[in-house]
């Protein structure tokens, strides 16, 4: 296994000032369980309608310059994004990484039903300690992983490590709202028809999410420009960058 990059631990649970003008404190980061590893959680997550979010993610990933190659999907959940990617182009070689056993069970059933077991390799691994060599992938993507990590720095360093020089990193996640009122608005807007547990999962994820500024600070420590992180919807930020060749 290749040598791992190391960096300072970053603790992001301290409240940040939202606005000097209003003198109010921004919503503090509240961690949620790192792994959704009950069958109820896996099935509830999978039954939510992620189709439009996944479609846009894959479209943006391809538009960012992702051409067929070896791609790692970190925090794949039930493998819905790799499935959408191969629906667009079956030439990608996908390794779908997930730490939750029950998520992987549901993912495997999806792949079996769609005849994709030979196209997408499911790997149970911790995103903070990936079992891959340095530079093993030309493409590394992730949707909604970062907010699950107590120390997101560890996951970002590992993603950077396994990306080949010149390779594409494409991460998207929820952005923590400025206050509880805005958070509840987003929950009602995007999960108003969901059950109570699904609404709670979205609310908890929004509270655990990073802001654009927090994510930009982390990638800057690895040498990426802060402008590579930007808001791309009313509730998501995206980090899109190429790993330097030297």
Secondary structure, DSSP 8 states (H G I E B T S, - for coil): -------------S--EEETTTTEE--------S---SHHHHHHHHHS--HHHHHHHHHHHHHTT--SSEEEEET-TTTHHHHHHHHH-TT-EEEEEE--HHHHHHHHHHHHHHT-TTTEEEEE--TTS-SS-TT-EEEEEEES-GGG-SSHHHHHHHHHHHEEEEEEEEEEEEB--SSHHHHHHHHHHHHTTS-HHHHHHHHHHHHH-B-HHHHHHHHHHTT--GGGEEE-SSSEEEEEEE----
